[in-house]
Amino acid sequence: MKFLRLGPVGTEVPCVLDAGNTARDISSIIHDFTPETIPAIGELLADVDLSTLPVVEQDGARVAAPMTQPRNVYCIGLNYSDHAAEAGMDIPAEPILFNKSAATFCAPNAPILYSLKMTKLDWEVELGIVIGKRALNITKADALDHILGFTVVNDLSERAWQLERGGQWAKGKSFPNFCPTGPWIVTPDEVGDAAALPMWLDVNGERMQTGNTNTMIFDPATIVSYLSEFMVLEPGDLICTGTPPGVGAGMKPPKFLKIGDTVSLEIEGLGSQSQTVVALEGSLWT
């Protein structure tokens, strides 16, 4: 299944795409995709004939984030062997974990907010994992049973704040709208092999990142099992699993985003995003 939400801010409609990619309104069954309702989604929709549900027009509709704000956003650093090589860093022996403020979570096409205090605003196309049910100390074999689905994430970063201001990476990862997510959450049965998905990212129409999840060092099941050793993963939690080569900071000379730039990205089977960089002052958060 593909889960999505359509409509203006505050009145988003939870939908499922049917076999013909028509959006069907499931609000009569589930009022919204939230951390509280996510565990019951599979059971509630198991016997539903989607063709009987109202159609929601997609053309011209605002595509919202595919769920409400998660409780937690976790990130895995240096999880692509070719990105580690690009950065000149050793392949990690264990997943490198850091946090990103959940307040960064936003719609897939929401504007990228540019503060005048930024100097090194960068992009990262990433596979996102959405947790479907509570997980603590689970095995790798059981991990997929705890995953609701997969999504597209742009893990935006301010590199100067992340790397030059001391402390942990969170300060360079946590500005508002630094986590565009969606358009869909796609269930594992429909994704197939999540460790074999092509992905790309363009800036102003120029290809910057071309990669595939088959170069991930730690696959999704390993990541979920590993994180559950140290913390409770809650329904709706988002895990950003790392990025392939081609980030601006890794280029020679480095390239960074500026006001007016457009970022487009896609992961095969999970949909695409497009964002424009806008000045923080006077911008609308959507």
N, C-alpha and C positions, 0 to 999 in steps of 0.2 A: 504494500500500500504506500501511497504518497499522501502525507498529511501537509496541509497548508492553511493559512489564514488570509482572508481577503477583506478589504474594507478600510474605511477611515480610522484614524487613531481613536481608540475608545469604543469602537463599535465593530471590531473585527469579527468575521464569521468563520468558525472552524469548518474546514472542508476536507474531503477526501477526493482524490482524482479517481474516476472510474476507469474501466478498460479503454475507453475512448478518449481519455484525458479531459473529460468534462468534470468540472468542479461540482461536487455535491455537498449541500449544506447538511451537516450532521448535528447542528445545535439542538435539535429535538432529542438527541441521544446523549450528547456530551456538550455541556454549555461552553467549554473552551478547553484548549490543550494547556493544562497547568501542571505544576508539580503534584498537585493533589489528585487530578483526574487521570494522569498518564498511566498509572499502574493498571487501571481497569479498561483501557482502550481496547485491547485485544478481545477481551471477553464481551464487551458491549457491542462490538462490531462483528463478531464472529458469524452471526446468522442474518445479518442485515443485507437486504437486496438494495444495493446502491441506486439502481435504476428507479426506485420508488421515491427517492429523496429529491428535494427541490434543487434545481440547477442554479448555480451562482455564476454570473457572467464574469469572465476573466479579462476580456478586452477592456482596457482603460481603468481597470480596478487597481487600487493600491495593493501591492503584495506586502503583507505584514511579515514580521518574524513568525516562523512556523509554530511557535509556542510562546507563552508568556515568559517573563523574565525568570531564568533559572535561579536556584538558590546559590549555585556555585559554578564558576568557570575555571577549569583546570587546563593547563597547557603543558605540552611535552616539547622540550628544546632539543635541537640537533638530532632529530629522529630520522633524517634521510642521509644515507651514506654519501650521496653526491653533494648534499648541502654542507655536511661536515667537512668534506674535502675543499669545497669552495671557501669555507671559513678558515681553513688551515688548522682545524681542531681534530683531536683524536675522536674516534668513534666511542661513545660512552658505553661503559660496561652495564649500566642500569639506566632506565629512563630518567631524564632530567626533568624534574617537576617544578613548576612555578604556578602562581595564581594570577588571574586577571580579574579585576573587579567585575562582578555580575552586572553592575550598572553600565558597562560598556555594550551590553547586548542590545542589538537594534535590528531593524528590518534590513533585508538584503540590499536594497537600493537606497538606503538612507544616506544623506550627505556625510562626507568625511569632514569633521570639524577641525579647522586649522587655527590654532592659537598663535598670536604674534610672538609667543615665547618659544615656539617650535623652530628647529633648524634642520632636523633630519627625520622627516616623516616618511615611513617606509611601509611596504606592502608584504603580505605573505598569504598565498592561497593555501588552504588547509582542509583536510578531511576532519569533520566534526563528528563525534560520537555523542548521541543522546541516550542517557541512562533511562531504562524503562521500569526497573524495579530495584528496590534497595539491595545494595551489595556490600558485604563485609567479609573479608578473608575468603573469597571464592577462588576456585581453581580456574585455570585457563580453559579447561574443557567446559566449564559452566558459564563462562563469561558471556557468550552470545545470548544466553537466555535472559540476561540482565540488560541487554541493549534494545531500546525501542527502535532506533534506526540511525541513519547516517545523514549528514548534511554538509553544505558548503559553508566555510568560514573564511573571512578575510581578517587575519590576525594582525591588525594594524599596530605599528610600533613607532615610538619616537626614540630613535637610537641614542641621541645625546642624553636624554633622560634615563634611558635603560642602562647605558654603558659608561657614562662619564660623570654621573652625579652621585655615585656611591650607593651602597646598599644593594637590595635585591632588584630583579628585573621588573617587578610589578609597577613601579612608578612610570616606566616607559611604555607600559602596556594597558593602562587603565583609564585613559581619557574617555569622555563620553563618545559614543558611536565608534569605538575602536574594535567592535566585534560584530560586523554585519553577518547575519546568519540566515540561511535559507537559499532558495525559496521554499524548499520542501524538506521534510524528514521522510526518508525512504527506508522502509523496513528491510531487515537483513535478507529475507527470502527473495525480495525483488532486486536487491543490489547484487546478490551473488557473491563473488569474491571481492571483498572490500580491500584486499591487498593487491589488487590488479586494476586500478582505476586511473586512466589518463586524466591529467589536469593541466590547466594553463592560466596565465594571467597576462593581460595587456595594460599598458599605460599609454593613453592617447593613441590607441591603435597599434602600438609597437609591442611585439611579443617580448616579454621580460622573463617569464617563467614557463617552462615546459617540463612536466615531470609525470611520474606515475607512482602510485602507492606501492608498487612492487620494489621500490628502493627504500622503503621504510625499514629501519633497524628493528623496531619493536612493532608488531602488528596489533590491530585493535584488541584482540582477545588477550594478548599479553599485557597490554596497557591497562585494561580494565581490571584484570586479575591483580596486577602489580599495585595499582592505586588502592585497591580494596584491602591490601595488607596493612595499610597505614591509616585509613580513614573510611568512614561510611560514605558510599556513593548513593545519593538520593535520586528518586525519580525526577527527570528533567535536567539533572546536572549535565553540563556540556563539557566535553573534553576535546580540546584542539590538539591534533596529533603531530604537529610539525609541518615543515614546508620544504619543497624541493629547491634546487639552486635557482638563482636569478633575482634574489632580493637586491634592493638598491644599494645597501651597505656593502655588498660583496662585489660590486662592479668596480672597474678601474677606468676612470675615476668613479667614485660613488655617485649615484643618482638618487635624488629624493623628491618627494611630491611637493607641489606648490599649488597655490590657489588657482582654480580653473582646470586642473588636470582631471582626467576621467580614467577610472580604473575599472576594467572588465575582467571577469574571471569565471571559470566553469570547471566542474568535475563531471566526467561522463556519467550520465544516468542520474545525477543529483541536481541538475539545473545550473543556472547561471545568475550572476549578479552584475550590477553596474553602479558605481558611485562617482560623484563629482566632489572635488575638494572645494569647500566654501569657507569663507572667513567666519570665525566663531561669532563675532559681533553681528547681530541682526539675522542670524541663521535660524531656521526652524528645525527643531529636533523631531524626527519622525521615524 
